[in-house]
Amino acid sequence: MYVVILAGGTGTRMGGKTPKPLVEMNGKPLILHVIDNVKSIFNDAKIRVVVGKNNSEKIRERLGKSFEYVIQPKALGTADALKYGIEGIKAEENVLVMYADTPLIRPSSISGILNFHRLKKADVTLLTGLSSKKYPYALVVKDKSKKLLYVEEEMRPSDSPPWEYNIGMYVVKAGKILPLFSEIRPASKGEYYIPELVNVAIRKGFKVQTYMSFDESEYLGVNTKEDLKRAENIMAEREIEELEVKQERFIHFGTGGWRAKIGRGFTSRNLRKVSQAIANHLIRAGLDKNGIVIGYDNRFLSETFAKICGEVFAANNIKVYLSSSSLPTPVVTFTVLKKKAGGGIVLTASHNPPEYNGVKFENSEGLPAPIDVTSNIEKEANSFDALSIPWIPFEKAEKAGYAQIEDFRGDYLDYLEEKIDIESIKRSHIHVCFDSMYGSGASTIQFALVSARCDLSMIHARRDPLFGGISPAPSEKSLSVLINTVKEGNYDIGIAVDGDADRIAIVDEKGNFIHPNEIILLLYHYLHEIKGEKGGVVRNVSTSHNLDILAEKFGEEVYEVPVGFKHVAKAMVEHEALIGGESSGGITFRGHIMEKDGVYASMLILEMLSVMKKPLSIIMKELFKKMGERLFFHEDDLRLTPELKVKATKFLSQKLTEILGKKIVETREIDGKKFILDNGEWILTRFSGTEPILRISSESHTLSRAKKLNNWLKRQITSMKLQ
């Protein structure tokens, strides 16, 4: 099909020398936004751009040779431009007509108007919209039966709202419309406009239809600098509005792999696409003969989804090793290394809410797949037709020897006994209350704790795909049952892990919540000072600077990385660091797998208690005393609305010099925006890579001051004025 884009206008109200179609919005010319919207629906469309004499050369240079160009000799209006645009197109062709300054018309409206036009067998269809606002657009006039009477370019509303406007997108039958240009009456300035062409078609008895948009954000054409600012804000708002729809249509790997809502983006069709893309990666890398390890968590249908993955890999002649039960993510990573497999997949959305599921991909080295790999997997997965992907029923793959179900936990538990001082733990008879948060860590950690002769009580140990109605992310708020149980019982420690057991949180013997930041601190001190292991520490941008204070006392380096454990793992390897972690509870250690491991961290904490022979609260107190100073961490999450997304983006674009009376000495932008203040405080804001959330975190010398920093930032963002 043909698409004609009218780009011959001068656009004098925008100011400057840049032709209006080439004025940039969010780093891309307006006309390219329009073209991208068209191509997202009709990738093979033939696009013809109508340009003016004055802007022809610049537009051709910017857009390149991929499009047809037609010059409008004189700027005599939109109908005159269209006349040149459809000349030579076959009479039976339906032609989509758009303006270069309408980047806000959604792809869904483009698809909708074309479908409507064809079903109605119309000669002309125009996009219209209802509004109670007054716009400088042509009005659409209909009779009581909703029959279209005429479109008036310069008419102003006289009756009561809502009014129906001509928005500026059309579908026309080329052969029908071309003879009508000679009958158009010029407007007051001698120019010819498309609404009058529509009126001629109505008078001739042609079949003219209106297709209505109910999204008023589409109505804005970009004619002024103010329009441009509003359009940029609307685009930012749509990122949130369209998030779930994008999940359905587009597979995206974030900081923790690919995650989406079950039944929306996370479907068997999309899962097959991702599996095939990973299979292709293994084949290209020559790792297909090594097989693939697949595990899964306790989420809804995770086991079924794991078998669907296996069906695709087996059909690609890649042997599948599937876990016999739900299990922690780090056990899959360990098994990849143990079997020297080509890679590993875990069906999990980790700490995300229950309605999500996802895929984590580990490479053959047991590392989270790097960005260049996941980007290629993402790109390829999105290019597939799900119907073309090979698969074989899992049972047939088993019979053929290309799929086998195994219990991976035994080898991992044996490994723990080699790495952890189990004998010291056995002698200590530690009383542990363990909260698995209904996740996949329950059985593995239970086996480990029982074998270490801990006096064990378990809560939330059964499988519940709804995770008790909350996200399986261990925090002081979500662990209230564990905290109260420890307070009321005679426990030495309370331990919790997230939904796939790669993150950890603990509670001391008094029932005090120990933040993951402090767990990293405790274990770094234990490994460095008690066990005598030397080396620096890796932390992400949102993790406590108490690690910096401790590392400085040790004479060691701190390496700051973006959020996402693949960055922690990469830096751990590059710098041979002793420990790496993140404020959400993911920790790993030199000499262990380079993936966060809540099971290993749990056992190492018990080893620390047994070796140091002191209550956890005392160890924590003595450590802070040894440090001489400490910082208090506070974090908040703001659920992103379309408006808040725009405000946050606008705030982050500003340059600040001070915060609450303290000078900003450094601004870091490796992930979000982090302000370092002259008194050692810091505050960070960043968009989550897995959920529509704005994360805010800070540290100060008192908790109340850290809360003030966060509250200040929240006020700054929420009070931003939008133009």
SULCOR-V842826 format. One record per backbone hydrogen bond with DSSP energy under -0.5 kcal/mol. CO is the residue of the C=O (numbers start at 1). NH is the residue of the N-H. E is the energy in kcal/mol with one decimal. If there is no record, write none. Layout:
co:CO nh:NH e:E
co:CO nh:NH e:E
//
This chain:
co:1 nh:46 e:-2.8
co:2 nh:96 e:-2.2
co:3 nh:5 e:-0.6
co:3 nh:48 e:-3.3
co:4 nh:6 e:-0.6
co:4 nh:98 e:-2.5
co:5 nh:7 e:-0.7
co:5 nh:50 e:-2.7
co:6 nh:100 e:-2.1
co:7 nh:52 e:-0.5
co:10 nh:20 e:-0.6
co:11 nh:14 e:-1.5
co:12 nh:15 e:-1.2
co:13 nh:225 e:-0.5
co:19 nh:22 e:-2.1
co:19 nh:23 e:-0.5
co:20 nh:23 e:-1.6
co:21 nh:31 e:-2.4
co:23 nh:30 e:-2.0
co:25 nh:28 e:-0.9
co:28 nh:25 e:-3.0
co:29 nh:32 e:-0.6
co:29 nh:33 e:-1.5
co:30 nh:34 e:-1.8
co:31 nh:35 e:-2.5
co:32 nh:36 e:-2.8
co:33 nh:37 e:-2.1
co:34 nh:38 e:-2.0
co:35 nh:39 e:-2.9
co:36 nh:40 e:-1.8
co:38 nh:41 e:-1.5
co:38 nh:42 e:-3.1
co:42 nh:45 e:-1.6
co:45 nh:47 e:-0.6
co:46 nh:3 e:-2.8
co:46 nh:48 e:-0.5
co:47 nh:68 e:-2.3
co:48 nh:5 e:-2.7
co:48 nh:50 e:-0.5
co:49 nh:51 e:-0.7
co:49 nh:70 e:-2.5
co:50 nh:7 e:-2.7
co:51 nh:72 e:-3.2
co:52 nh:56 e:-1.4
co:55 nh:59 e:-2.3
co:56 nh:60 e:-2.5
co:57 nh:61 e:-2.2
co:58 nh:62 e:-2.0
co:59 nh:63 e:-2.7
co:60 nh:64 e:-2.4
co:64 nh:67 e:-0.5
co:68 nh:49 e:-3.2
co:70 nh:51 e:-2.7
co:71 nh:73 e:-0.7
co:72 nh:53 e:-0.7
co:74 nh:76 e:-2.0
co:76 nh:192 e:-3.0
co:77 nh:81 e:-1.9
co:78 nh:82 e:-2.4
co:79 nh:83 e:-2.0
co:80 nh:84 e:-1.4
co:81 nh:85 e:-1.8
co:82 nh:86 e:-2.1
co:83 nh:87 e:-0.7
co:86 nh:89 e:-1.9
co:90 nh:93 e:-1.7
co:91 nh:175 e:-2.6
co:93 nh:95 e:-0.5
co:93 nh:174 e:-2.6
co:94 nh:2 e:-0.8
co:95 nh:172 e:-2.3
co:96 nh:4 e:-3.1
co:97 nh:170 e:-2.3
co:98 nh:6 e:-2.8
co:99 nh:102 e:-1.2
co:101 nh:222 e:-2.7
co:102 nh:105 e:-1.2
co:104 nh:106 e:-0.5
co:106 nh:109 e:-0.6
co:106 nh:110 e:-1.7
co:107 nh:111 e:-2.6
co:108 nh:112 e:-2.3
co:109 nh:113 e:-2.7
co:110 nh:114 e:-1.6
co:111 nh:115 e:-2.2
co:112 nh:116 e:-2.5
co:113 nh:117 e:-2.5
co:114 nh:118 e:-2.0
co:115 nh:119 e:-2.4
co:116 nh:120 e:-2.3
co:117 nh:122 e:-2.2
co:118 nh:121 e:-0.8
co:123 nh:173 e:-2.5
co:124 nh:209 e:-2.8
co:125 nh:171 e:-2.5
co:126 nh:211 e:-2.5
co:127 nh:167 e:-2.4
co:127 nh:168 e:-0.8
co:128 nh:213 e:-3.4
co:129 nh:165 e:-2.8
co:131 nh:163 e:-3.3
co:133 nh:135 e:-0.6
co:135 nh:137 e:-1.0
co:138 nh:166 e:-3.0
co:139 nh:141 e:-0.6
co:139 nh:152 e:-2.5
co:140 nh:142 e:-0.5
co:141 nh:149 e:-3.0
co:141 nh:150 e:-1.4
co:143 nh:146 e:-2.2
co:147 nh:143 e:-2.1
co:150 nh:141 e:-2.7
co:151 nh:153 e:-0.6
co:152 nh:139 e:-2.3
co:163 nh:131 e:-2.0
co:163 nh:165 e:-0.6
co:164 nh:140 e:-3.1
co:165 nh:129 e:-1.7
co:165 nh:167 e:-0.7
co:168 nh:99 e:-0.6
co:169 nh:127 e:-2.9
co:170 nh:97 e:-3.3
co:171 nh:125 e:-2.5
co:172 nh:95 e:-3.2
co:172 nh:174 e:-0.7
co:173 nh:176 e:-0.6
co:173 nh:177 e:-2.2
co:174 nh:178 e:-2.0
co:175 nh:179 e:-0.5
co:177 nh:180 e:-1.5
co:178 nh:181 e:-1.0
co:179 nh:182 e:-0.5
co:180 nh:183 e:-1.9
co:181 nh:184 e:-1.2
co:187 nh:190 e:-2.2
co:191 nh:187 e:-3.5
co:192 nh:79 e:-1.9
co:192 nh:80 e:-0.9
co:193 nh:196 e:-0.8
co:193 nh:197 e:-1.2
co:194 nh:198 e:-2.4
co:195 nh:199 e:-1.9
co:196 nh:200 e:-2.1
co:197 nh:201 e:-2.0
co:198 nh:202 e:-2.1
co:199 nh:203 e:-2.7
co:200 nh:204 e:-2.0
co:201 nh:206 e:-2.5
co:202 nh:205 e:-1.5
co:206 nh:208 e:-1.1
co:207 nh:123 e:-2.8
co:207 nh:124 e:-1.8
co:209 nh:126 e:-2.2
co:210 nh:212 e:-0.5
co:211 nh:128 e:-2.4
co:213 nh:130 e:-0.8
co:214 nh:216 e:-0.7
co:215 nh:218 e:-1.9
co:216 nh:219 e:-1.3
co:217 nh:220 e:-0.5
co:221 nh:223 e:-1.0
co:224 nh:228 e:-2.0
co:225 nh:229 e:-2.0
co:226 nh:230 e:-2.2
co:227 nh:231 e:-2.8
co:228 nh:232 e:-2.2
co:229 nh:233 e:-2.0
co:230 nh:234 e:-2.4
co:231 nh:235 e:-2.4
co:232 nh:236 e:-1.8
co:233 nh:237 e:-2.3
co:234 nh:238 e:-2.2
co:235 nh:239 e:-1.0
co:236 nh:240 e:-0.7
co:237 nh:240 e:-1.0
co:237 nh:241 e:-2.0
co:238 nh:242 e:-3.0
co:240 nh:243 e:-1.3
co:242 nh:246 e:-3.1
co:243 nh:247 e:-1.9
co:244 nh:248 e:-1.5
co:245 nh:249 e:-1.7
co:246 nh:250 e:-3.2
co:252 nh:254 e:-0.6
co:252 nh:259 e:-0.7
co:254 nh:257 e:-1.2
co:257 nh:254 e:-3.1
co:257 nh:259 e:-0.5
co:258 nh:359 e:-2.6
co:260 nh:357 e:-2.3
co:261 nh:264 e:-1.8
co:261 nh:265 e:-0.7
co:261 nh:266 e:-2.4
co:265 nh:267 e:-1.3
co:266 nh:263 e:-2.4
co:267 nh:271 e:-2.5
co:268 nh:272 e:-2.2
co:269 nh:273 e:-1.7
co:270 nh:274 e:-2.4
co:271 nh:275 e:-2.6
co:272 nh:276 e:-2.5
co:273 nh:277 e:-2.2
co:274 nh:278 e:-2.3
co:275 nh:279 e:-2.6
co:276 nh:280 e:-2.7
co:277 nh:281 e:-1.9
co:278 nh:282 e:-2.4
co:279 nh:283 e:-2.4
co:280 nh:284 e:-2.7
co:281 nh:285 e:-2.0
co:282 nh:287 e:-3.0
co:282 nh:288 e:-0.8
co:283 nh:286 e:-1.3
co:287 nh:290 e:-1.4
co:288 nh:291 e:-1.1
co:288 nh:319 e:-0.5
co:291 nh:342 e:-2.5
co:291 nh:343 e:-0.6
co:292 nh:321 e:-2.8
co:293 nh:345 e:-3.0
co:294 nh:323 e:-2.4
co:295 nh:347 e:-2.4
co:296 nh:327 e:-2.0
co:299 nh:302 e:-2.0
co:301 nh:305 e:-2.8
co:302 nh:306 e:-2.4
co:303 nh:307 e:-1.8
co:304 nh:308 e:-1.8
co:305 nh:309 e:-2.2
co:306 nh:310 e:-2.2
co:307 nh:311 e:-2.2
co:308 nh:312 e:-1.4
co:309 nh:313 e:-2.3
co:310 nh:314 e:-2.7
co:311 nh:315 e:-1.5
co:311 nh:392 e:-0.7
co:312 nh:316 e:-1.0
co:313 nh:316 e:-0.7
co:313 nh:318 e:-2.3
co:314 nh:317 e:-2.0
co:317 nh:319 e:-0.5
co:319 nh:292 e:-2.7
co:320 nh:322 e:-0.6
co:320 nh:404 e:-2.3
co:321 nh:294 e:-3.0
co:322 nh:406 e:-2.8
co:328 nh:331 e:-0.9
co:328 nh:332 e:-1.0
co:329 nh:332 e:-0.8
co:329 nh:333 e:-1.8
co:330 nh:334 e:-2.5
co:331 nh:335 e:-2.2
co:332 nh:336 e:-2.2
co:333 nh:337 e:-1.7
co:334 nh:338 e:-2.6
co:335 nh:339 e:-2.7
co:336 nh:340 e:-0.7
co:336 nh:341 e:-2.2
co:343 nh:293 e:-2.2
co:344 nh:362 e:-3.1
co:345 nh:295 e:-2.7
co:346 nh:348 e:-1.1
co:346 nh:360 e:-2.2
co:347 nh:297 e:-2.0
co:349 nh:352 e:-2.5
co:352 nh:472 e:-0.7
co:353 nh:356 e:-1.9
co:355 nh:262 e:-3.3
co:357 nh:260 e:-2.3
co:358 nh:348 e:-1.2
co:359 nh:258 e:-2.1
co:360 nh:346 e:-2.0
co:360 nh:362 e:-0.5
co:361 nh:369 e:-2.3
co:362 nh:344 e:-2.4
co:363 nh:366 e:-2.1
co:367 nh:363 e:-2.9
co:370 nh:373 e:-0.6
co:370 nh:374 e:-2.5
co:371 nh:375 e:-2.7
co:372 nh:376 e:-1.4
co:373 nh:377 e:-2.5
co:374 nh:378 e:-2.7
co:375 nh:379 e:-2.5
co:376 nh:380 e:-2.5
co:377 nh:381 e:-2.9
co:378 nh:382 e:-2.0
co:379 nh:383 e:-0.6
co:380 nh:383 e:-1.1
co:380 nh:384 e:-0.6
co:381 nh:384 e:-1.0
co:384 nh:386 e:-0.6
co:385 nh:388 e:-2.2
co:386 nh:389 e:-1.2
co:393 nh:396 e:-0.7
co:393 nh:397 e:-1.9
co:394 nh:398 e:-2.2
co:395 nh:399 e:-2.1
co:396 nh:400 e:-1.8
co:397 nh:402 e:-2.6
co:397 nh:403 e:-0.8
co:398 nh:401 e:-1.4
co:402 nh:320 e:-2.2
co:404 nh:322 e:-2.6
co:406 nh:324 e:-2.4
co:406 nh:408 e:-0.8
co:408 nh:412 e:-1.2
co:409 nh:413 e:-2.7
co:410 nh:414 e:-2.2
co:411 nh:415 e:-2.1
co:412 nh:416 e:-2.2
co:413 nh:417 e:-1.7
co:414 nh:418 e:-1.1
co:415 nh:418 e:-0.6
co:415 nh:419 e:-2.0
co:416 nh:420 e:-2.9
co:420 nh:422 e:-2.3
co:421 nh:425 e:-1.5
co:422 nh:426 e:-2.8
co:423 nh:427 e:-2.0
co:424 nh:428 e:-1.0
co:425 nh:428 e:-0.6
co:425 nh:429 e:-1.0
co:425 nh:430 e:-0.6
co:426 nh:429 e:-0.6
co:430 nh:432 e:-0.7
co:430 nh:455 e:-2.2
co:431 nh:492 e:-2.5
co:431 nh:493 e:-1.4
co:432 nh:434 e:-0.6
co:432 nh:457 e:-2.3
co:433 nh:495 e:-2.7
co:434 nh:436 e:-0.6
co:434 nh:459 e:-2.6
co:435 nh:497 e:-1.5
co:436 nh:439 e:-2.1
co:438 nh:464 e:-0.9
co:439 nh:442 e:-0.9
co:441 nh:445 e:-2.3
co:442 nh:446 e:-2.0
co:443 nh:447 e:-2.6
co:444 nh:448 e:-2.1
co:445 nh:449 e:-2.8
co:446 nh:450 e:-2.6
co:447 nh:451 e:-2.3
co:448 nh:452 e:-1.1
co:449 nh:454 e:-2.4
co:450 nh:453 e:-1.8
co:454 nh:456 e:-1.1
co:455 nh:432 e:-2.5
co:457 nh:434 e:-3.1
co:459 nh:436 e:-1.4
co:460 nh:438 e:-2.5
co:464 nh:467 e:-2.5
co:466 nh:469 e:-2.2
co:467 nh:470 e:-1.3
co:471 nh:473 e:-2.3
co:472 nh:474 e:-0.5
co:472 nh:499 e:-1.5
co:475 nh:479 e:-1.7
co:477 nh:480 e:-0.9
co:479 nh:483 e:-2.7
co:480 nh:484 e:-2.4
co:481 nh:485 e:-2.4
co:482 nh:486 e:-2.5
co:483 nh:487 e:-2.2
co:484 nh:488 e:-2.1
co:485 nh:489 e:-1.6
co:486 nh:491 e:-0.6
co:489 nh:491 e:-0.9
co:493 nh:433 e:-2.0
co:494 nh:507 e:-2.6
co:495 nh:435 e:-3.0
co:496 nh:505 e:-2.3
co:498 nh:501 e:-1.5
co:499 nh:440 e:-2.5
co:500 nh:329 e:-2.3
co:501 nh:598 e:-1.3
co:501 nh:599 e:-0.7
co:502 nh:587 e:-0.6
co:503 nh:498 e:-1.2
co:505 nh:496 e:-2.7
co:506 nh:514 e:-2.9
co:507 nh:494 e:-2.5
co:508 nh:511 e:-2.2
co:512 nh:508 e:-2.6
co:513 nh:515 e:-0.7
co:514 nh:506 e:-1.1
co:515 nh:518 e:-1.4
co:515 nh:519 e:-1.5
co:516 nh:520 e:-2.2
co:517 nh:521 e:-1.6
co:518 nh:522 e:-2.8
co:519 nh:523 e:-2.6
co:520 nh:524 e:-2.5
co:521 nh:525 e:-2.3
co:522 nh:526 e:-2.5
co:523 nh:527 e:-2.7
co:524 nh:528 e:-2.4
co:525 nh:529 e:-2.9
co:525 nh:530 e:-0.8
co:526 nh:530 e:-1.1
co:526 nh:531 e:-2.2
co:527 nh:533 e:-2.8
co:536 nh:578 e:-2.5
co:536 nh:579 e:-1.2
co:537 nh:559 e:-2.5
co:538 nh:581 e:-2.4
co:539 nh:561 e:-1.8
co:540 nh:543 e:-1.9
co:544 nh:547 e:-0.8
co:545 nh:549 e:-1.7
co:546 nh:550 e:-2.5
co:547 nh:551 e:-2.8
co:548 nh:552 e:-2.1
co:549 nh:553 e:-1.5
co:550 nh:554 e:-1.6
co:551 nh:555 e:-0.8
co:551 nh:556 e:-3.1
co:552 nh:555 e:-0.7
co:557 nh:537 e:-2.2
co:558 nh:560 e:-0.6
co:559 nh:539 e:-2.3
co:561 nh:541 e:-1.5
co:564 nh:567 e:-1.8
co:564 nh:568 e:-1.0
co:565 nh:569 e:-3.1
co:566 nh:570 e:-2.0
co:567 nh:571 e:-2.1
co:568 nh:572 e:-2.4
co:569 nh:573 e:-2.0
co:570 nh:574 e:-2.4
co:571 nh:575 e:-2.5
co:572 nh:576 e:-0.9
co:572 nh:577 e:-1.1
co:578 nh:590 e:-2.3
co:579 nh:538 e:-2.3
co:580 nh:588 e:-2.5
co:581 nh:540 e:-0.9
co:582 nh:585 e:-2.2
co:585 nh:504 e:-1.5
co:586 nh:582 e:-1.8
co:587 nh:597 e:-2.2
co:588 nh:580 e:-2.1
co:589 nh:592 e:-2.0
co:593 nh:595 e:-1.2
co:594 nh:368 e:-0.6
co:597 nh:601 e:-2.0
co:598 nh:602 e:-1.6
co:599 nh:603 e:-2.1
co:600 nh:604 e:-2.3
co:601 nh:605 e:-2.0
co:602 nh:606 e:-1.8
co:603 nh:607 e:-2.2
co:604 nh:608 e:-2.3
co:605 nh:609 e:-2.3
co:606 nh:610 e:-2.3
co:607 nh:611 e:-2.7
co:608 nh:612 e:-2.7
co:609 nh:613 e:-1.5
co:609 nh:614 e:-0.6
co:615 nh:619 e:-2.1
co:616 nh:620 e:-2.4
co:617 nh:621 e:-2.1
co:618 nh:622 e:-2.8
co:619 nh:623 e:-2.0
co:620 nh:624 e:-2.0
co:621 nh:625 e:-1.8
co:622 nh:626 e:-2.2
co:623 nh:627 e:-2.0
co:624 nh:628 e:-1.4
co:632 nh:700 e:-1.8
co:634 nh:698 e:-2.4
co:636 nh:696 e:-2.9
co:637 nh:639 e:-0.5
co:638 nh:694 e:-3.0
co:641 nh:645 e:-2.5
co:642 nh:646 e:-1.6
co:643 nh:647 e:-2.4
co:644 nh:648 e:-3.0
co:645 nh:649 e:-2.2
co:646 nh:650 e:-2.3
co:647 nh:651 e:-2.6
co:648 nh:652 e:-2.6
co:649 nh:653 e:-0.8
co:650 nh:653 e:-0.6
co:651 nh:654 e:-1.8
co:654 nh:656 e:-0.6
co:657 nh:664 e:-2.8
co:659 nh:662 e:-2.0
co:662 nh:659 e:-2.7
co:663 nh:665 e:-0.7
co:663 nh:678 e:-2.1
co:666 nh:676 e:-3.1
co:668 nh:674 e:-2.8
co:673 nh:685 e:-2.0
co:674 nh:668 e:-3.0
co:674 nh:676 e:-0.5
co:675 nh:677 e:-0.5
co:675 nh:683 e:-1.8
co:676 nh:665 e:-2.6
co:676 nh:666 e:-1.4
co:677 nh:680 e:-1.8
co:681 nh:677 e:-2.9
co:682 nh:699 e:-2.1
co:683 nh:675 e:-3.0
co:684 nh:697 e:-2.3
co:685 nh:673 e:-2.5
co:686 nh:695 e:-3.1
co:691 nh:693 e:-2.3
co:692 nh:640 e:-2.4
co:693 nh:688 e:-2.9
co:693 nh:695 e:-0.6
co:694 nh:638 e:-2.7
co:695 nh:686 e:-2.2
co:696 nh:636 e:-3.0
co:697 nh:684 e:-3.4
co:698 nh:634 e:-2.4
co:699 nh:682 e:-1.6
co:700 nh:632 e:-3.9
co:702 nh:706 e:-1.8
co:703 nh:707 e:-2.4
co:704 nh:708 e:-1.9
co:705 nh:709 e:-2.2
co:706 nh:710 e:-2.1
co:707 nh:711 e:-2.7
co:708 nh:712 e:-2.6
co:709 nh:713 e:-2.2
co:710 nh:714 e:-2.6
co:711 nh:715 e:-2.4
co:712 nh:716 e:-2.5
co:713 nh:717 e:-2.2
co:714 nh:718 e:-2.8
co:715 nh:719 e:-2.0
co:717 nh:720 e:-1.3
//
